[in-house]
Amino acid sequence: MKENKVGLIVGLFLGGWHAFWSLLIFIGLAQPLIDWIFWLHMITPVYHVTGFNATQAGLLILVTFGIGYLAGYLFAMLWNSLQKKRR
């Protein structure tokens, strides 16, 4: 596996997921969605989604992309090192 490619894929997935969450906040659907998810799990909702903040949304997306990239990169590096030892 190419570490950079796996890192980018995982980073883009996590960053994209959080970009979608930010979009839901922006259009006002995040709170009803989280309330519905809690309801499905028979949990009383205790969390309240605050108003949209572009700076926070950008930071959320960048941080989750970075964490995803690092996790994917390290996973691929570990995978590759284990494959070399098997041969």
C-alpha positions as CSV (number, residue, x, y, z in Angstrom):
1,M,0.0,0.0,0.0
2,K,1.2,3.5,-0.7
3,E,1.1,5.3,2.6
4,N,0.4,8.8,1.1
5,K,-2.5,7.5,-0.9
6,V,-4.1,5.6,2.0
7,G,-3.6,8.7,4.2
8,L,-5.3,10.9,1.6
9,I,-8.2,8.5,1.2
10,V,-8.9,8.2,4.9
11,G,-8.3,11.9,5.5
12,L,-10.7,12.9,2.7
13,F,-13.3,10.5,4.0
14,L,-13.1,11.9,7.6
15,G,-12.8,15.5,6.4
16,G,-15.7,15.0,4.0
17,W,-17.9,13.4,6.6
18,H,-17.3,16.5,8.9
19,A,-17.8,18.9,5.9
20,F,-21.2,17.2,5.5
21,W,-21.9,17.6,9.2
22,S,-21.0,21.3,8.9
23,L,-23.4,21.6,6.0
24,L,-26.2,20.1,8.1
25,I,-25.5,22.6,10.8
26,F,-25.5,25.5,8.2
27,I,-28.9,24.5,6.7
28,G,-30.4,23.8,10.1
29,L,-30.9,20.0,9.9
30,A,-28.2,18.9,12.4
31,Q,-30.2,19.2,15.5
32,P,-33.3,17.3,14.1
33,L,-30.9,14.6,12.8
34,I,-29.1,14.1,16.1
35,D,-32.4,14.1,18.0
36,W,-33.7,11.4,15.6
37,I,-30.6,9.3,16.0
38,F,-30.8,9.5,19.8
39,W,-34.5,8.6,19.6
40,L,-33.7,5.5,17.5
41,H,-31.3,4.4,20.2
42,M,-33.9,5.1,23.0
43,I,-31.7,7.9,24.4
44,T,-33.0,11.2,25.6
45,P,-31.1,13.9,23.6
46,V,-28.8,15.9,25.9
47,Y,-26.7,17.7,23.2
48,H,-27.7,20.9,21.5
49,V,-26.1,21.9,18.2
50,T,-25.0,25.6,18.3
51,G,-25.2,28.0,15.4
52,F,-22.9,27.7,12.4
53,N,-19.5,29.2,12.6
54,A,-17.4,29.1,9.4
55,T,-14.0,29.3,11.3
56,Q,-15.0,26.4,13.6
57,A,-16.3,24.4,10.6
58,G,-13.1,24.9,8.7
59,L,-11.0,24.0,11.7
60,L,-13.1,20.9,12.3
61,I,-12.6,19.8,8.7
62,L,-8.9,20.4,8.7
63,V,-8.3,18.7,12.0
64,T,-10.3,15.6,11.1
65,F,-8.6,15.5,7.7
66,G,-5.2,15.6,9.5
67,I,-6.1,12.9,11.9
68,G,-7.5,10.7,9.1
69,Y,-4.4,11.3,7.0
70,L,-2.1,10.3,9.9
71,A,-4.2,7.3,10.8
72,G,-4.3,6.1,7.2
73,Y,-0.6,6.7,6.7
74,L,0.4,4.9,9.9
75,F,-2.0,2.0,9.0
76,A,-0.4,1.6,5.6
77,M,3.1,1.8,7.0
78,L,2.3,-0.9,9.6
79,W,0.6,-3.0,7.0
80,N,3.6,-2.8,4.7
81,S,6.0,-3.6,7.4
82,L,4.0,-6.7,8.4
83,Q,3.8,-7.9,4.8
84,K,7.6,-7.6,4.4
85,K,8.1,-9.7,7.6
86,R,5.9,-12.5,6.2
87,R,7.9,-12.9,3.0
